[in-house]
């Protein structure tokens, strides 16, 4: 069964009824001749006219299994899966003894409608039947594979990834089909069959509406109405699948047309790009574009590095030597510009069905492609595989919601960001006919979540320690619930950790109790991880996340913490914390993170040191620190941090023996003199705020250090600016001390540094 993804459109250019008289002539034919006409229409891709004919036949001859099957097949080919399931089920139910392709297609329709349990039963029924395939057919092999795919889809549908999928809007997406997006700057290049009404044409028409290439501009977050790329489009062929070379000097695309047997053949073209303008193109020469075969969906990339770097091209073809159906191949040009004999990507990627729409992230060695054979949720699903063109890892399904119960193709990534495009006929798009008839272009963006993974060990016994009381707390929401095993298993493929050789471990197995605690945390929020062990004092880990969900954690001051490491994937940001404790001993150390909200920690730290305003233990160590950050050049601390100082005010009022020391800092922008004055103003701002809240100034001591004590480098190793590093350096550190006389000695300011960079 060939799919129209040879150029990825569903045209529906049916041979419309020219006149009522012609319609009457067809109706006068015998039912078998009318059925043959409908079958021929299906072969031509004229599904909607075939449906019209078959609806008349099933109405007149409701007992005919073949007519019900063809109608269901016509609906399926036109991607109306709900009606396809309805009529294919009628055909299956008419004859439970003679099992044929109606059962196979019924299973396919069930899967496209996400009815995975029933689909598996139908595939199994077909696979175990006595149905005899014709030469080169592989229906039974497909059915056997799809039984396992249904098990996969039924389980994995409960574990969607964290991706934001957005429709590009009606300016880009038309009522028919829009696909093959690629982006250069703020311009989107894509293919479309532009129409907002059903397209018909007559027998005698030679020139009818074709797929063409268009551009759309992103202006203020909105896409403009499309502009046709007239230089590239052909009046007699479908033009699509545009892609720029790595250096943006060439633009590859395809032109497709049907031969006399209605087989769609495509050839790859290339146009020069000069001063941003795309010129007229020509067919690729060499061992690509062989007559009688299709060559489509080109994706150019750079193969190799340095002097050995060369241009290469991934593409899709049904040329001999493949694994079956449409395969992904690659080739490179010789010194004369002719393309060499293509190489198949191999059986790890390619299968007996179709693999299409390749996108290769050469920098990371990751291939993205769509397949309707690897285990998926519907028809074509998006997969990724790591490799170097000759050897690939096992393809991994990108999961929901990138994939859906229908066709998902043309996955791409824009630059180094975890965003890109996707083409899908999923419900909710701009669809002229059925809810899944036509392809639309979507954007995708990974939405990583943040997890804290905690394990507690007995340091001496080198074994897991049970019986600890663990709490993850926030100021406003209170306790954060520990993820259940089922919830934690959602992230089983991305949770990896590597400790030192002494404590090395394999990828975490969440089906065991190896990891005792998992917490899902939010962006830009502060947390206290409090651990209480019997016969021991508590240990507290202060954690906070930034606007991207990444963790900020100061270096541990406690030997008890063997590992605090943040791991990042496209989907999950994980902070691993391993605690090695000695029961029966007192742990007084605290790990402090920036922006600790004291209201969160007073119950678990301060009350252990103070009671009724007096020290419980004169030898107790008090080492609490609050860090406030500033915008560039500002003296006002960042909006939303007032509650931190309010909590500090409450604490100081409750415990009169406490005093504070304020040390303010800047980044290296500006002169040394300017930065010292700016840091002093920042310290005074905090003093004044606390004084207005009722804290007497004699309990406060402050100093401005300018840019002399950076927490992070202000520049990257290559000398370029580091905005993140500078942001961390624009800060004020507030230490809570027993009294000012025991404050930490002020560091000696270094000699006046060289002038900082101007920004």
VENURSUL-V985853 format. One record per helix or strand of 2 or more residues. SS is the DSSP state (H for helix, E for strand). FROM is the first residue (numbers start at 1). LEN is the number of residues. If there is no record, write none. Layout:
SS;FROM;LEN / SS;FROM;LEN
//
This chain:
H;4;3 / E;14;2 / H;20;8 / H;31;14 / H;47;14 / H;65;13 / H;81;14 / H;101;12 / H;116;12 / H;139;18 / E;163;5 / E;177;8 / E;187;7 / E;200;2 / E;212;8 / E;222;2 / E;227;2 / E;238;7 / E;250;9 / E;264;11 / E;277;7 / E;295;9 / H;306;3 / E;310;8 / E;327;7 / E;343;2 / E;355;7 / E;366;6 / E;381;7 / E;396;2 / E;408;2 / E;419;6 / E;440;7 / E;449;10 / E;463;2 / E;469;6 / E;478;2 / H;485;7 / H;501;3 / E;517;5 / E;526;7 / E;539;7 / E;551;2 / E;561;8 / E;572;10 / E;590;2 / H;598;12 / E;610;2 / E;614;2 / E;624;7 / H;642;13 / E;659;6 / H;672;21 / H;697;3 / E;700;5 / H;723;7 / E;731;7 / H;740;3
//
